[in-house]
Amino acid sequence: MSYAGKTLLLALLTKLASLGSATVALKGWGMPAAHQSLMGLKAGKSASVSRVITEVAELLQIHRDDPAVEHEVDMPTEDAIEMLNAALEDVIVEIEENLQVQIIASRDATQAEINKRIEDLINANTNLLNHKETADAADDEWMKCVNNEKGMAKDIEDANAALEQSSNSRNAKCQLQEDNRFFNYQMDPVQFQCDISLSPEHNCDVQWQEFQSDVEVVYETFIDEAEIAVEVHDGHALACQQAKADEKAKEARARRAIELYEEQHQRCLDHYGARQLAMCNFETKYGRKCDLVAAYLDLMAEIDTVDGGDYSHPDRVQEWTTTTMLTCLFRRIIKTSVVDTTHIDECEADVNTDRLDLERQQGRFTEFTTKPNYDCAETTITFLGETWEILASAPVPPAPSASYERAPFHPELPFSFCAAGHGQQ
């Protein structure tokens, strides 16, 4: 037994031997360590018994001061010994059925508290990991949504470029139609000339026929040219009409691209809100787990504290050692009617505190506070590890696709966006 244990045992027996009427209590238990009948012996029923108890206390004092010194207590008469034995039997029953039962109960309660805090920690860790998965999924959903939004911003740019090209094409083609709306044709003059003196019949039939033939050739040429001009105009008119239709289609496509972009942006805002909520829920669960980590460590500190509270293991070992030493010493007195310094060492050798050992579950604690779990020493948390930087003016006007940029994202604890309640991208 340690020096402190022997001191406690000495103090207990010394109090038993005192004239006072107070009951003896082990520290932290509030239960008497000796039966009142033993106190009654000291109160005057047997002076010899009182003397024996006093000498036992003196024996322990001598052994504590110098374990090498041999000393023996003078035992009372046979009648007094019988009375002392009866009193000691009562004390032994009191110790074994009351005090030691409470010591074991305290040990079991401490073990139950360890088990509970570990189970609470495991459950909190599982809950935390589930919320981490939820937050990662929400983060991934938002990142993909914004990536699609960026693609739609590019669709708007492509649609506007196509519209501009279509408008330029329509301007050119319709201008050709306008430029070809008039047909100008200038014929070479066809003259009719007849020298009637040269013909015996004095008529111009041959010349007239030649003139008509020349007119027909010129006319047919005119008709051909006119038809070509009409065909060219009609071609330009059709091209202009088609260009206008294409321009309208491109305008509709550009409007639809903007509509889809704005709808996607709103969809991404919703995903962003879900992402923030999931991350803040994770932070709450993280705090809950870390509270339980601290609670476990606090419990371990309480268990290791000397002169501590109800969870103190050293105190419990000391109390068990003291009560076991007492019962052993009392039994030797009852059996031999002799008590000397050798009994203390013999009784000390019989003390076994294995029953008080605790399973601290340090292995499970370590398992659930090391990667892939969290040890509560983290200063930042990584979800997917990236975020999107977007112009605040989006979606009106739509942000240029080139302005959508990925940036590292490892928010510091505590999350500022949770404390401030930010709800925008």
BANUSE-914638 format. One record per residue (C-alpha): residue number from 1; x negated, y negated, z negated; residue in one letter. Coordinates in nm, 3 decimals, m for minus. Example, Ala and Ser with C-alpha at 12.3 -4.5 7.8 and 13.67 -1.06 7.14 Angstrom:
BANUSE-914638
  nr    east   north      up rest
   1  m1.230   0.450  m0.780    A
   2  m1.367   0.106  m0.714    S
***
This chain:
BANUSE-914638
  nr    east   north      up rest
   1   0.000   0.000   0.000    M
   2  m0.123  m0.348   0.073    S
   3  m0.224  m0.594  m0.194    Y
   4   0.103  m0.782  m0.135    A
   5   0.302  m0.460  m0.174    G
   6   0.138  m0.374  m0.503    K
   7   0.197  m0.726  m0.621    T
   8   0.568  m0.697  m0.536    L
   9   0.592  m0.362  m0.715    L
  10   0.412  m0.509  m1.014    L
  11   0.648  m0.804  m1.020    A
  12   0.949  m0.573  m1.006    L
  13   0.838  m0.358  m1.297    L
  14   0.731  m0.663  m1.491    T
  15   1.081  m0.806  m1.452    K
  16   1.230  m0.477  m1.556    L
  17   1.020  m0.499  m1.869    A
  18   1.115  m0.856  m1.947    S
  19   1.365  m0.959  m2.210    L
  20   1.577  m1.146  m1.963    G
  21   1.915  m1.017  m1.853    S
  22   1.880  m1.105  m1.484    A
  23   1.892  m0.819  m1.233    T
  24   1.594  m0.757  m1.007    V
  25   1.641  m0.823  m0.635    A
  26   1.413  m0.750  m0.343    L
  27   1.355  m1.061  m0.136    K
  28   1.611  m1.112   0.135    G
  29   1.847  m0.836   0.020    W
  30   2.034  m0.979  m0.274    G
  31   2.083  m0.628  m0.419    M
  32   1.956  m0.514  m0.761    P
  33   1.647  m0.296  m0.748    A
  34   1.717  m0.141  m1.088    A
  35   2.027  m0.022  m1.264    H
  36   2.168  m0.232  m1.546    Q
  37   2.130   0.064  m1.783    S
  38   1.755   0.028  m1.758    L
  39   1.788  m0.333  m1.856    M
  40   1.999  m0.215  m2.146    G
  41   1.711  m0.005  m2.269    L
  42   1.500  m0.315  m2.289    K
  43   1.780  m0.501  m2.460    A
  44   1.723  m0.307  m2.780    G
  45   1.848   0.049  m2.742    K
  46   1.492   0.184  m2.750    S
  47   1.186  m0.017  m2.832    A
  48   0.965   0.271  m2.729    S
  49   1.113   0.284  m2.381    V
  50   1.070  m0.091  m2.350    S
  51   0.708  m0.050  m2.451    R
  52   0.653   0.220  m2.184    V
  53   0.792  m0.001  m1.909    I
  54   0.577  m0.288  m2.028    T
  55   0.270  m0.067  m2.027    E
  56   0.354   0.063  m1.676    V
  57   0.356  m0.298  m1.558    A
  58   0.025  m0.355  m1.733    E
  59  m0.108  m0.037  m1.567    L
  60  m0.023  m0.171  m1.223    L
  61  m0.183  m0.503  m1.312    Q
  62  m0.501  m0.323  m1.417    I
  63  m0.502  m0.109  m1.101    H
  64  m0.447  m0.413  m0.886    R
  65  m0.732  m0.603  m1.046    D
  66  m0.972  m0.307  m1.026    D
  67  m0.854   0.018  m0.859    P
  68  m1.161   0.199  m0.998    A
  69  m1.054   0.151  m1.361    V
  70  m0.877   0.450  m1.510    E
  71  m0.594   0.383  m1.749    H
  72  m0.303   0.574  m1.898    E
  73   0.023   0.468  m2.052    V
  74   0.113   0.601  m2.393    D
  75   0.449   0.774  m2.357    M
  76   0.721   0.749  m2.624    P
  77   0.866   1.026  m2.837    T
  78   1.057   1.312  m2.682    E
  79   1.397   1.155  m2.752    D
  80   1.292   0.827  m2.599    A
  81   1.151   1.007  m2.296    I
  82   1.486   1.173  m2.232    E
  83   1.655   0.835  m2.245    M
  84   1.391   0.686  m2.015    L
  85   1.425   0.973  m1.767    N
  86   1.801   0.931  m1.752    A
  87   1.759   0.560  m1.686    A
  88   1.498   0.623  m1.418    L
  89   1.723   0.879  m1.247    E
  90   1.988   0.611  m1.222    D
  91   1.737   0.367  m1.076    V
  92   1.620   0.625  m0.820    I
  93   1.981   0.682  m0.709    V
  94   2.031   0.305  m0.692    E
  95   1.722   0.263  m0.475    I
  96   1.784   0.556  m0.239    E
  97   2.159   0.517  m0.196    E
  98   2.176   0.141  m0.198    N
  99   1.854  m0.046  m0.131    L
 100   1.694   0.196   0.112    Q
 101   2.023   0.249   0.291    V
 102   2.039  m0.126   0.345    Q
 103   1.677  m0.134   0.463    I
 104   1.758   0.133   0.723    I
 105   2.075  m0.052   0.815    A
 106   1.869  m0.368   0.863    S
 107   1.627  m0.177   1.085    R
 108   1.915  m0.033   1.289    D
 109   2.076  m0.376   1.316    A
 110   1.744  m0.518   1.437    T
 111   1.710  m0.239   1.694    Q
 112   2.067  m0.298   1.806    A
 113   1.990  m0.667   1.847    E
 114   1.679  m0.585   2.054    I
 115   1.887  m0.351   2.272    N
 116   2.159  m0.611   2.310    K
 117   1.922  m0.888   2.410    R
 118   1.748  m0.662   2.661    I
 119   2.082  m0.550   2.807    E
 120   2.198  m0.912   2.821    D
 121   1.874  m1.001   2.995    L
 122   1.911  m0.717   3.247    I
 123   2.271  m0.812   3.322    N
 124   2.173  m1.177   3.358    A
 125   1.887  m1.079   3.587    N
 126   2.120  m0.870   3.805    T
 127   2.366  m1.158   3.817    N
 128   2.085  m1.398   3.904    L
 129   1.959  m1.180   4.190    L
 130   2.314  m1.148   4.323    N
 131   2.348  m1.526   4.323    H
 132   2.007  m1.552   4.490    K
 133   2.133  m1.328   4.770    E
 134   2.447  m1.540   4.798    T
 135   2.241  m1.860   4.810    A
 136   2.002  m1.712   5.067    D
 137   2.298  m1.605   5.282    A
 138   2.456  m1.951   5.256    A
 139   2.121  m2.110   5.338    D
 140   2.083  m1.883   5.640    D
 141   2.438  m1.961   5.753    E
 142   2.371  m2.334   5.739    W
 143   2.034  m2.308   5.910    M
 144   2.187  m2.109   6.196    K
 145   2.480  m2.350   6.215    C
 146   2.252  m2.651   6.251    V
 147   2.040  m2.465   6.503    N
 148   2.356  m2.420   6.710    N
 149   2.439  m2.785   6.653    E
 150   2.099  m2.878   6.789    K
 151   2.174  m2.665   7.095    G
 152   2.503  m2.848   7.138    M
 153   2.322  m3.181   7.115    A
 154   2.108  m3.055   7.402    K
 155   2.426  m2.955   7.588    D
 156   2.546  m3.315   7.556    I
 157   2.219  m3.441   7.697    E
 158   2.234  m3.192   7.984    D
 159   2.599  m3.282   8.049    A
 160   2.520  m3.655   8.052    N
 161   2.226  m3.598   8.286    A
 162   2.448  m3.394   8.516    A
 163   2.716  m3.665   8.500    L
 164   2.465  m3.933   8.590    E
 165   2.344  m3.727   8.883    Q
 166   2.702  m3.663   8.993    S
 167   2.787  m4.033   8.968    S
 168   2.487  m4.124   9.178    N
 169   2.585  m3.861   9.433    S
 170   2.943  m3.988   9.441    R
 171   2.825  m4.345   9.494    N
 172   2.605  m4.240   9.784    A
 173   2.863  m4.018   9.953    K
 174   3.151  m4.260   9.915    C
 175   2.933  m4.538  10.047    Q
 176   2.872  m4.328  10.358    L
 177   3.247  m4.293  10.398    Q
 178   3.283  m4.669  10.369    E
 179   2.998  m4.727  10.610    D
 180   3.161  m4.501  10.872    N
 181   3.518  m4.626  10.855    R
 182   3.483  m4.830  11.179    F
 183   3.416  m4.690  11.531    F
 184   3.258  m4.919  11.784    N
 185   3.208  m4.802  12.140    Y
 186   3.085  m5.005  12.432    Q
 187   3.116  m4.858  12.780    M
 188   2.904  m4.943  13.074    D
 189   3.119  m5.144  13.326    P
 190   3.269  m4.942  13.610    V
 191   3.326  m5.152  13.923    Q
 192   3.545  m5.072  14.225    F
 193   3.420  m5.196  14.557    Q
 194   3.541  m5.099  14.906    C
 195   3.432  m5.229  15.248    D
 196   3.736  m5.160  15.462    I
 197   3.539  m5.249  15.776    S
 198   3.343  m4.941  15.742    L
 199   3.642  m4.712  15.760    S
 200   3.835  m4.649  16.080    P
 201   4.147  m4.607  15.876    E
 202   4.075  m4.934  15.706    H
 203   4.154  m4.790  15.359    N
 204   3.952  m4.721  15.045    C
 205   4.077  m4.371  14.963    D
 206   3.731  m4.222  14.929    V
 207   3.600  m4.508  14.721    Q
 208   3.910  m4.497  14.507    W
 209   3.866  m4.132  14.440    Q
 210   3.503  m4.195  14.353    E
 211   3.609  m4.479  14.122    F
 212   3.868  m4.261  13.945    Q
 213   3.610  m3.991  13.899    S
 214   3.367  m4.241  13.747    D
 215   3.641  m4.375  13.512    V
 216   3.729  m4.024  13.400    E
 217   3.368  m3.948  13.319    V
 218   3.337  m4.270  13.116    V
 219   3.670  m4.203  12.943    Y
 220   3.579  m3.847  12.853    E
 221   3.252  m3.971  12.712    T
 222   3.447  m4.224  12.502    F
 223   3.683  m3.954  12.378    I
 224   3.390  m3.731  12.286    D
 225   3.219  m4.011  12.100    E
 226   3.540  m4.107  11.920    A
 227   3.604  m3.750  11.816    E
 228   3.250  m3.723  11.685    I
 229   3.293  m4.049  11.491    A
 230   3.620  m3.926  11.341    V
 231   3.462  m3.593  11.247    E
 232   3.169  m3.772  11.083    V
 233   3.405  m4.002  10.892    H
 234   3.621  m3.714  10.783    D
 235   3.311  m3.531  10.665    G
 236   3.203  m3.831  10.459    H
 237   3.556  m3.871  10.327    A
 238   3.566  m3.507  10.220    L
 239   3.221  m3.535  10.065    A
 240   3.330  m3.847   9.878    C
 241   3.646  m3.672   9.757    Q
 242   3.448  m3.371   9.644    Q
 243   3.191  m3.594   9.475    A
 244   3.466  m3.774   9.286    K
 245   3.612  m3.440   9.173    A
 246   3.268  m3.324   9.067    D
 247   3.214  m3.647   8.876    E
 248   3.544  m3.603   8.693    K
 249   3.451  m3.245   8.612    A
 250   3.116  m3.363   8.480    K
 251   3.289  m3.632   8.273    E
 252   3.521  m3.369   8.127    A
 253   3.226  m3.144   8.057    R
 254   3.042  m3.427   7.879    A
 255   3.351  m3.511   7.670    R
 256   3.398  m3.145   7.582    R
 257   3.032  m3.115   7.488    A
 258   3.075  m3.408   7.247    I
 259   3.393  m3.254   7.103    E
 260   3.221  m2.921   7.049    L
 261   2.926  m3.096   6.891    Y
 262   3.145  m3.293   6.650    E
 263   3.338  m2.978   6.557    E
 264   3.012  m2.793   6.500    Q
 265   2.877  m3.077   6.290    H
 266   3.182  m3.063   6.065    Q
 267   3.147  m2.687   6.046    R
 268   2.785  m2.733   5.940    C
 269   2.887  m2.987   5.677    L
 270   3.118  m2.723   5.530    D
 271   2.836  m2.469   5.535    H
 272   2.609  m2.725   5.375    Y
 273   2.853  m2.774   5.090    G
 274   2.875  m2.397   5.040    A
 275   2.495  m2.380   5.048    R
 276   2.456  m2.651   4.784    Q
 277   2.718  m2.487   4.562    L
 278   2.550  m2.146   4.593    A
 279   2.210  m2.293   4.509    M
 280   2.348  m2.480   4.209    C
 281   2.522  m2.164   4.090    N
 282   2.188  m1.988   4.121    F
 283   2.025  m2.258   3.912    E
 284   2.292  m2.210   3.643    T
 285   2.232  m1.833   3.638    K
 286   1.858  m1.895   3.633    Y
 287   1.899  m2.112   3.324    G
 288   2.115  m1.843   3.162    R
 289   1.850  m1.577   3.222    K
 290   1.575  m1.801   3.090    C
 291   1.778  m1.869   2.775    D
 292   1.793  m1.492   2.724    L
 293   1.420  m1.458   2.788    V
 294   1.360  m1.719   2.519    A
 295   1.609  m1.543   2.289    A
 296   1.419  m1.215   2.325    Y
 297   1.085  m1.382   2.256    L
 298   1.234  m1.565   1.957    D
 299   1.361  m1.234   1.825    L
 300   1.015  m1.079   1.861    M
 301   0.870  m1.373   1.667    A
 302   1.132  m1.329   1.394    E
 303   1.056  m0.958   1.379    I
 304   0.684  m1.027   1.331    D
 305   0.728  m1.305   1.072    T
 306   0.618  m1.228   0.717    V
 307   0.857  m1.360   0.452    D
 308   1.100  m1.413   0.736    G
 309   1.468  m1.355   0.789    G
 310   1.685  m1.047   0.827    D
 311   1.490  m0.930   1.135    Y
 312   1.146  m0.937   0.969    S
 313   0.976  m0.603   1.023    H
 314   0.683  m0.669   0.782    P
 315   0.931  m0.759   0.510    D
 316   1.128  m0.444   0.577    R
 317   0.811  m0.230   0.567    V
 318   0.710  m0.400   0.241    Q
 319   1.053  m0.339   0.090    E
 320   1.053   0.023   0.204    W
 321   0.703   0.074   0.069    T
 322   0.795  m0.087  m0.262    T
 323   1.112   0.114  m0.310    T
 324   0.945   0.437  m0.201    T
 325   0.656   0.374  m0.439    M
 326   0.901   0.309  m0.720    L
 327   1.101   0.626  m0.667    T
 328   0.781   0.829  m0.636    C
 329   0.635   0.678  m0.950    L
 330   0.959   0.724  m1.142    F
 331   0.983   1.087  m1.034    R
 332   0.629   1.154  m1.151    R
 333   0.709   0.998  m1.486    I
 334   1.021   1.214  m1.513    I
 335   0.830   1.526  m1.410    K
 336   0.511   1.484  m1.609    T
 337   0.598   1.235  m1.883    S
 338   0.265   1.086  m1.791    V
 339   0.178   0.782  m1.588    V
 340  m0.172   0.662  m1.502    D
 341  m0.354   0.481  m1.224    T
 342  m0.398   0.796  m1.018    T
 343  m0.023   0.812  m0.965    H
 344  m0.026   0.488  m0.770    I
 345  m0.267   0.617  m0.507    D
 346  m0.084   0.950  m0.487    E
 347   0.250   0.779  m0.435    C
 348   0.099   0.542  m0.183    E
 349  m0.022   0.840   0.021    A
 350   0.333   0.972   0.036    D
 351   0.480   0.652   0.182    V
 352   0.600   0.696   0.544    N
 353   0.747   0.397   0.725    T
 354   0.795   0.567   1.064    D
 355   1.170   0.549   1.010    R
 356   1.142   0.173   1.035    L
 357   0.960   0.168   1.369    D
 358   1.129  m0.034   1.642    L
 359   1.153   0.026   2.013    E
 360   1.085  m0.328   2.127    R
 361   1.148  m0.243   2.493    Q
 362   0.856  m0.457   2.595    Q
 363   0.821  m0.251   2.913    G
 364   1.174  m0.330   3.026    R
 365   1.129  m0.694   2.932    F
 366   0.812  m0.709   3.142    T
 367   0.983  m0.532   3.430    E
 368   1.265  m0.782   3.446    F
 369   1.042  m1.087   3.409    T
 370   0.791  m1.005   3.683    T
 371   0.826  m1.013   4.061    K
 372   1.058  m0.962   4.238    P
 373   1.234  m1.091   3.927    N
 374   1.179  m1.432   3.774    Y
 375   0.961  m1.499   3.467    D
 376   1.114  m1.842   3.396    C
 377   0.778  m2.013   3.450    A
 378   0.879  m2.113   3.804    E
 379   0.863  m2.481   3.892    T
 380   1.011  m2.439   4.242    T
 381   1.249  m2.195   4.406    I
 382   1.227  m2.073   4.765    T
 383   1.539  m1.966   4.948    F
 384   1.470  m1.935   5.323    L
 385   1.187  m2.183   5.283    G
 386   1.306  m2.438   5.542    E
 387   1.561  m2.712   5.585    T
 388   1.680  m2.931   5.871    W
 389   1.611  m3.303   5.893    E
 390   1.890  m3.475   6.086    I
 391   1.965  m3.838   6.168    L
 392   2.215  m3.976   5.921    A
 393   2.417  m4.133   6.207    S
 394   2.526  m3.794   6.340    A
 395   2.775  m3.701   6.472    P
 396   2.870  m4.047   6.603    V
 397   2.670  m4.105   6.806    P
 398   2.537  m3.754   6.853    P
 399   2.182  m3.716   6.734    A
 400   1.920  m3.647   7.001    P
 401   1.830  m3.281   7.006    S
 402   1.464  m3.374   6.963    A
 403   1.547  m3.542   6.630    S
 404   1.647  m3.207   6.476    Y
 405   1.334  m3.097   6.295    E
 406   1.264  m2.810   6.055    R
 407   1.083  m2.899   5.734    A
 408   0.955  m2.691   5.439    P
 409   1.210  m2.653   5.160    F
 410   1.105  m2.541   4.812    H
 411   1.325  m2.745   4.572    P
 412   1.185  m2.823   4.230    E
 413   1.361  m2.714   3.914    L
 414   1.594  m2.857   3.805    P
 415   1.750  m2.913   4.147    F
 416   1.800  m3.285   4.201    S
 417   2.087  m3.225   4.442    F
 418   2.277  m3.042   4.169    C
 419   2.221  m3.308   3.907    A
 420   2.313  m3.587   4.149    A
 421   2.597  m3.391   4.307    G
 422   2.482  m3.465   4.662    H
 423   2.720  m3.322   4.919    G
 424   2.572  m3.436   5.249    Q
 425   2.301  m3.306   5.474    Q
***
